[in-house]
Amino acid sequence: MYRDRGCGEITEADIGKNMTLSGWVFRWRDHGGLIFIDLRDRSGIIQVVFSPDVSAQAHEAAHALRSEYVIKVRGEVRQRPEGTENPDIPTGNIEVYAESLEVLSKADTLPFMLEESHEVSEALRLKYRYLDLRRPEMLRNITVRHRVTKLIRDYLDEKGFLEIETPMLTKSTPEGARDYLVPSRVNPGHFYALPQSPQLFKQILMISGIERYFQIVKCFRDEDLRADRQPEFTQVDMEMSFVEVDDVLDVVEGMLSHLFKEVLDVEIKLPIERLSYREAMERFGTDKPDLRFGLELKEMADLARAGSFKVFLSALESGGRVKAICGKGLAGLSRKEIDLLTEEAQSYGAKGLAWIKVKDGFESPIVKFFPEGVLKEMAERLDAEQGDMMLFVADSEDVVLDVLGRLRLSIAKRQNLIKDGYRFCWIVDYPLLEWDEDEERFQAMHHPFTSPTDEDVERMLNEDINDKKGLSSLRAKAYDIVLNGYEIGGGSIRIHRPDVQRKMFELLRISDEEAQQKFGFLLDALRFGAPPHGGIALGLDRLVMLMVGAESIRDVIAFPKTQKAVCLLSGAPSQVDSKQLKELHIKLDIVE
């Protein structure tokens, strides 16, 4: 028997008992006559004392212990002497006096000390991930992830959902990102694709009469990575029949409320706030707004017209916009610091950044172009007070919203304006389509299977594919759930009528032949009685990242990839031998 109980499970009720424990040597301290070690396993840490008065043999053997040795000890649980307690750990009032010691496994010198991992490069942590996962912070993250997935399964089971697996080897379909392709040995020249999402299959399940499906599923996208992206990621995927938007949102809100209460003891106020896509863009410059602070974007076109500043007037005359945000506490910036802020705005796409300090009046090279009364109205509209700085961008609408949205977040971080806590919101009333300037055609804002609103269905069916203005005004039954400035999920009510689906492909300039080739099995299924249905996919990695306060989703995934999609632990991706390639009828043509 290796242990009677976990290290962190021993309590004061066990005082006087002899216990067998096993784990890793976390810390080792020689205090002359006594040797102290902190013994760690998944359940926690307990202090073990080696005393020559209790066991000379165990005390002598303890001199050879080093960090991360795996050992087994047996000894008496005792109360710690007064004044030596450790309130930072649950077992801080007790310790075990070792009567025997057995070394189960030795450890080489570690490439980094576990308690100093914050000073270590992420690359080193990922290479030795098995050591990194021993850290209490990482163990907590993985444990929270487990709890979240279990609670999701239990919650959805109680709501009548069936968990159903969909294929990992499937057909390549255009879903917004590049597919990972898998060659077929038995079908030379043919390829499977790893799924970007189970979108088509979950719609097929609704047509099959399943009515309520969910799956915690791996998805794959061959795209450039960042802190909250991975080439393989996990979705909480769900779909429901005979539902409207409110039905889907109610299920998700209930599930999120349940998760946060059970895992973090945090109450989520329901119903979750809803913002239209247009409102979110106008107020925050993004459809992923962080609502934990203010600094909202304000319209300045009317006040700009009351002045003579040509940059503003020219932007408005060409159909552009003038908006502004309040730079809280930035009036003390030097000219050099303002230049750096301007460079930041330019890196986001702005031609420049106009500014006015609120500092015993108004201070800026542009104040001469505005009457005093207009400057005061600007300050009032932005809630700008003494010590603040008003920041203006004048450009096309897309540039103005994007630049100010990014500056808003940058300034909030810089000025420590972001409050702790969790702020959810739904973004609803999305456009159905968005114009792609490069390809000079419309793309689906979400995906090609998103339903237009009931009011827009007939208009969509009769819409001329060349009517850019009319197509831009079509609205979708789509919705995203946002938490603290991160999109953690998105979904829609799907198209269930074949005529509407055909029209959608027509508007996207997907020919009948191409549609049949790529989506034929879904189009065929729609002809045999498809119920109204809709659903959502939540990013499990991102959700857990936000719940535990991690900086990256890599900190909540056991074995993640780097930003170059490389696994530093295993060395994947790697070359394969020529025999394997020959079996797959593949010949490499790589230019070094």
N, C-alpha and C positions, 0 to 999 in steps of 0.2 A: 504494500500500500504506500503510495507516494505522499498522500496527504489526507488529513481528516476534514479539512475545510480550506477555503481560499484565504490568502493572507489578509485581505481586507474584510473578511467575514468573522474574524475573531472579535469578541466583545468582552466587556467587563464581567459578564455572566460566566465567562470561561476561566476566570481567575482561580488558580489552584489546580487546574486540569493540565494533564500532559497531552500535548498535541503534536502531530506530525505535519509539517508544512514543506512545500516545495516551491521553488521559483528562481528568479534571477537576482543576483547580487546587484542592487541598484547603487548603493553607496557603501564604503568600507572605511572605518575609522578605528585606529589603534590608540587607545588612551592609556597606554602603559599596562596596567594590570588587566584591564578589560578591553575586549574588542567588540565594537558595535557594527552591525551591518543593517542596512535597510533591505529587507527581502520583498521582492515585488512579483506579483502575478497579475492576471487580468482583473482580479477583484480589488486590488489595492496594494498597500504597503504596510508592513509591520516591522518594528525594530526587534532584532534578535541580538542577545547579549551572550558573548562567550566569556565565561569566568573560569579561571583555574580552580576555584573552590567548588564549582559544580561539576566540571569535567575537564581534567587536565588534558586529556587526549583531544577532545573537541577544540579546546582553546589553542592547542599547539597546531592543529590542522587549519584553524581559521587564519593563521598567519599567511598561508599560501593563497587565500582567496583574493580575487580581483574582480573588477567590474564585469558584469554580465556572465560570470560563471553561473551555471545552473546547479543548484544544490538541494539537498534534502536534509532537514534538521528535525530533531525531536527535542522537546523541552517543556518546562513548566511555564504557564501563563501567569505573569505577576503584574501587580499594580506598579506603575512607575513611581519612583520616589518623588515627593512633593518638590515642585520647582523644576522638574525635568520633563513635564508634559509637553506634547506638541499639539496645539489646538488646530493646526492646519490639516491634519489627517484624521479620519474617523477612529483609527486605532491609537491615537496619540496619548491615551491614558494608560496603555498597557504595553508590555513587552514580553518576549519569550526568552527564558534562560536555557540555552542549548545544553542538552545532555549527550547528544550525538550529532555527528555531521558526516554527510556523504556527498562527495562531489560527483554529480551526474554527468557534467559536461564542462570542459574548460572553454574559455573564449580568448582569442587573440586580442591584441591591443586594438581598440575600436578606431575606425577612421575619423570618428567625431564623438564627442561626449554627448549623451542623450540630453542632458539637462542644459547643454549649451548649443542646441541645434539652431536657435535663432541667429546664431553668428555664422552658420554654415551655409554654403551655397545650396540652392535648391537642387542643382544637378547632382551634388554629392548625396543629398538626402534621397533622391530618386534612384540613384545607382545602388544604394544600400537600403532599399525601401523596407526590408525586413527588420532593420534596426530602427528606422524612422517610425515604423508602426508600433514599436514598443513604448514610444513616448506617451504619457498620459493624455496629452492633448489630441494626438492622433487616434488613440484608443477611444476617447470620448466621441470624436467625430464619427468613427465607424459604428460605434454603439448607437449613437443617435440615428444614423442612417438605417440601421437594422430596426430600431423602434418605429421609425417613420413608415418604413415599408410594411411592417406587420400591422400597424394601426390602419394604414390605407386598405390593406387586404380585408381586415376585419370589418371596417366601416362599409366598404363597398359590398361585401358579402351580405351584410345586414340590409342593404338597400336593394338587394335582388340582382346584383351583377354576377355574371359568370366569368371566371378567369379562363381565357382561351388563348393558347399559343398560336401565333401566325408564323409563316415560313421565314427563315433566315436567308435561304437561297431563293431569290425571286427574280422578277423581270425588271430590267432597267427602264425607269420611267422618269420624265423630267419633273422634278419636284423642287427646283430652286438651287440645288447644290450638285456638285459632281458626285457620281456614284463610285463606290468601290466595286470593282468587277472581279468575278471569280471564273476562271476558265473551266469549261466542262471537258473532262477527259473522254467521256463516252459520246459526246456530241461535238466533234472537232470543229473549231471555228465559232462555237457558240459560247455565250457567257451568261452566268447568273450575275445578279447585282445584290449586294447586301442592302437591306431596306433602309431608306432615309427615315421612313416612318411606316407604320402598318396601315396607312390611310385607305388604300383600296380594299384591303382585306377586311377592315372593320366595317366598311360600308357593305361589303358582300355579306358579312355576318348579320347586319340589320335586314338585308333583303332575305336572308335565310330564316328570319323569324326569331333570332336569339333575343332581341329586344334590349337587353342590357349586357354589355360586354366591357371587360377591362383587362389590362395586361400591364405588368411592370416589365418593360421590354428594352433590349438594347437596340439602338439605332446608329446608323453609320453615315457620315458625310465627309467627303474628301474636300475639305476647304481649309483656308488659312485659319490658324488658331489664335486664341488670345486667352486671357485669364479665365473666362467663363465658358470656354469651348474646348471640346475634345473630339478626335475623329470618331470615337465610339462613346456614346453617352446613353443615359437611361431615361426613358419616358414613363410617366404614369399615363397610360393611354386608355381612353374610355369613349364609349359611344352608346347612344340611347335612341330608341324608336318612339314615335308619337310624342315628340317634345318640341317646345319652342325655346327661344333664347332664355327666358326666365327659368325654365325647368333645369337646364344645364347649369346655369349660374347658381341656383339654389343648392344643387348637389355638391358643387365644388366649394361653395362657401361653408356649408355644413362640415365638409371633410377638413378644410383648412382650420376651421374653428376647433374641431376635435383634436387635430394634430398639435396645434400650438398650446392648447390647454393641457393635454396629456403629457407632452414632451417637455415644454418649457414653463408650464403653469402661467401662460399668458392668455388673457381674454382678448379675443378678436371681436371688435364691435361689428355687429351685423344689422342690416345688410351692408355689404361693402360698398363704398362710394363708387358711383359710376360717372365717368366723364366721356363725352363724345370725342371722337378722334379730332374733330376740328377744334373743340375747346381745349383739349390737351396741347395741341400744337400752338395755338394762339397764346395760351397762358404760360407754357413751360418750354416750348420749342422742340418737344419730343413726344412720341407716343409711349414713352417709358418714364414718366415723371416721378421724381423723388419728392414726395409731399411732406417730408419732415422739416422743411424750411420754406421760407417765402421767396423773395426776390423774383416775383413773377414778371413776365414780359408785359410791357404796357404799350398800347398804341400811341404813336406820337405824330401821325400824319397831319392831324388838324393843327397841332401846335407848330409843327415844322413849317406849314404853309403861312403861319403868322409871322415868320421871320424871313430873312433874306440870305440864308446860308445855302449856297448854290449846290453843294453836295447833296443835301436833303431834297431840295427842289427838283434837281435833275433826276434823282431816283424815282420820285413820285411821278414826274412827267412821263417817264419811260414805263410806267406801270408797276414800279416796284413798291417797296414798303419802307417805312421808318418806324422802328420800335426801340425800346430801351429797357434796361434793368437798373436797379439800384445796387451800386457797389458798396455794401455796408462797410463802413470804417476805412475806406480807401482814400479819403481826402489827404491823408498824410503821405501818400506815395510821392517819391521824387520823380523828376522828369524822366530819368533813366528807367525807373521802375514802370512808369506809364508806357514808355517805349517797348519794354518787354511784354507788357500786357497787350499792346497793340500787335506786336509780333505774334503773340499767341492767337489773337483773333484772326490774323491773316493766315496762320497755319490751318485754321478751320475753314478758310475760304473767303473771308471778308477782304475787301479792298483796303479798308482802314477802320479805325475805331475813334469816334468822336467822344469827348468827355467834358464834363463840367463838374468841378468840385463845389460842394456846399460847405463853405469855409468863411464865416463872417461875410456872408453874401455869396456871390457866384464868381468862380475863378476858372477861366479857360480862354484859349485863343478864339473861341467861337462865340463867346457871350456878347460880343459887339454886334452880332447879327440878329439878336433877339431883344425885344423890349423887356424891361424888368418884370412886368406883369406876366409875360409868357414864361419866363424863367421860373417864376414862383409857381405857376400852374404845373410846369414840368415836375418840379420837386414834390408838389402835393400829390400828383398822380402816382409818382414812384415811391411815396412815403419816404423820401430822402430827407434826412435830418443833418444837423451840424456834424461834420466829420465824415459824411458819405460822399460818394462820387457817382454821378449819373453817367451811364455808358450807353452810347447810341450806335446802331448799325443801320445804314441805308443801302439797300441793294435789292435784288430780286427776292421774292417772298421766301423761296426755299433757302437761300443763303442767310437771310435775316433770321429766320426761325432757328436754323441749325446752329449758327454761330452764337447767338444769344443763349440758346439752350445749353450749349457746352460751356460758355462763360459762366452762366448761372451756377452750374455744378462746380466748376473750378474755383470760383470765388467762395462758395459755401464751404468747400474743403479748406481753402486757404485761411478763411476767417473763423473756422471752427463753429459754423452755424448749424451743422447737421445734428439734430437731436437723436438720442438713443431711442430705440423702440422699433416697432414694425408698423408701417403704413401701407396698406393695400389699396388698390383701386382697380376697377374694371375700365378698360377702354372699349367703347362700343361705337356703333354707327360708322364703321369704316367705309371708305369708298370701295366699290366692287373691283375696280380696275385702276391701274396707274400707268402713266405713259412712260415708255422707255425711249429716251432720246437717242441712244446709240443704235437701237434696232428699228426705231421709228414705227413702233407698234405698241399696243397695249399689252400689259402683263397682268395676271391676277394678283391683287394686293396680298391675298393669303394663298390660295391655290385654286386650280380650275374647277373644283367641285363645290365651291362656296356658293350658297344660294343668295340671290338678290332679295331685297326686302319684298314683302307681299305687294306693296304699293308700286314697286318698280318692275315686277315680273313682266307684265304686258308691255310696258314701255321698252324693256330690254328686247323682247321678242320682235318688236317692230322697229328697232333701232338700226339706222344705217351704220355700217361698220366704218364709214369715213367721217361720221359726225363726232369729231373729237370732243366738242363741248358737251354734247348729249351723253356720250359714253362716260365722260369724267364725272358726271353728276349721279350716276347709278350708285346705289348704296347696297351694302352687304349685310347679311345676318352673321356678322363676325364679331369676335370679342377676344381681347387679351386680358390676362390677369397680371398686374404689376405689383411688385413689392420692393419698396425702398429704391426705386429707380432701375430695377431689373425686371425684364419680362420673364415671368416664371411659367407661363403657359399661354396657349392660344388655341382657339377653335372656332367652329362655325356650325350653323345649320347647313346641311348639305343639299345639293340639288337632287331631287328624287324623280323629276319628270324628264323623260328622254328628250323631249323637244327643247326644254330649257338647257339641258346639258349640251345638245348639239349647237344651240345658239351661242353658248359660252365659248365653245371651241372655235366657232366662226369668228367671234369678236377677237379672239386671241390669234386669229389667222392660222389655226391648226386645221389642216385639210381633213376631210372625211377619211381618207386613206391613212393618214398619219394617226388620227385619233383611234381608228380601228386597230392599227398595228400596236400602239402603245397602251391603249386602255380598253381594248376590245372586250375583255371578259367582264369588265364593269358595265360597259354600254349594253352588252347582251343581257346582263342580269337586270338592268333597269327596265327592260321590256316585259318582265314577268311579275310585275306587281311589287313596287318598292315603297315601303312606308316612309312618311316624313321622318327624318332622323338628323341627329347632330351630336357633336361631342367636343372633346378637348384633349389636348396632350399637355401635361405638366412636366417641366424639366426637373426630375428628381435630384440630380446633382446640384443644380443651382438653388433649389429650394432648401436642401440641407446645408449648403454653403452659407446661405443667409441666416438660417436658424442657429448655426453654431458660431457665426461671426467670423468665418474664415475669409481669407483674402482671395482665394482661388478655388475653383472646383477640384483642382488636383489634390487639395487637402481633405476632400471627403470621398475620394475614390481610392480604393486599396492599391491598385497598380495602374497609375495614369501614364499618359504619354506626355512628352515635352511639347513646346510650341512648334517643333519641327516634326511632330507625330512620331517620335522615337521613344521606345521603351528602354531606358538606360539600364534597367535591371536585367532584362533578357536579351537585349541587343536587337530586338525587332524594330523595323523590318530588316531582313538579312537576305543575302544571296542564296540561291538554291542551286543544286548541281545540275549539270547538263542533262542527265538522264530524266529528271523530273520535268524539265522543260520540253524534252523530246516527246515524252508521254502526252503532254498537253498540246503538242503541235505548235509550240511557241519558239520563235527565233528572235533573240534580242538584237536590236540595232541601236546601240547606245554610243553617242558621240561624247568622248571625254572632254 
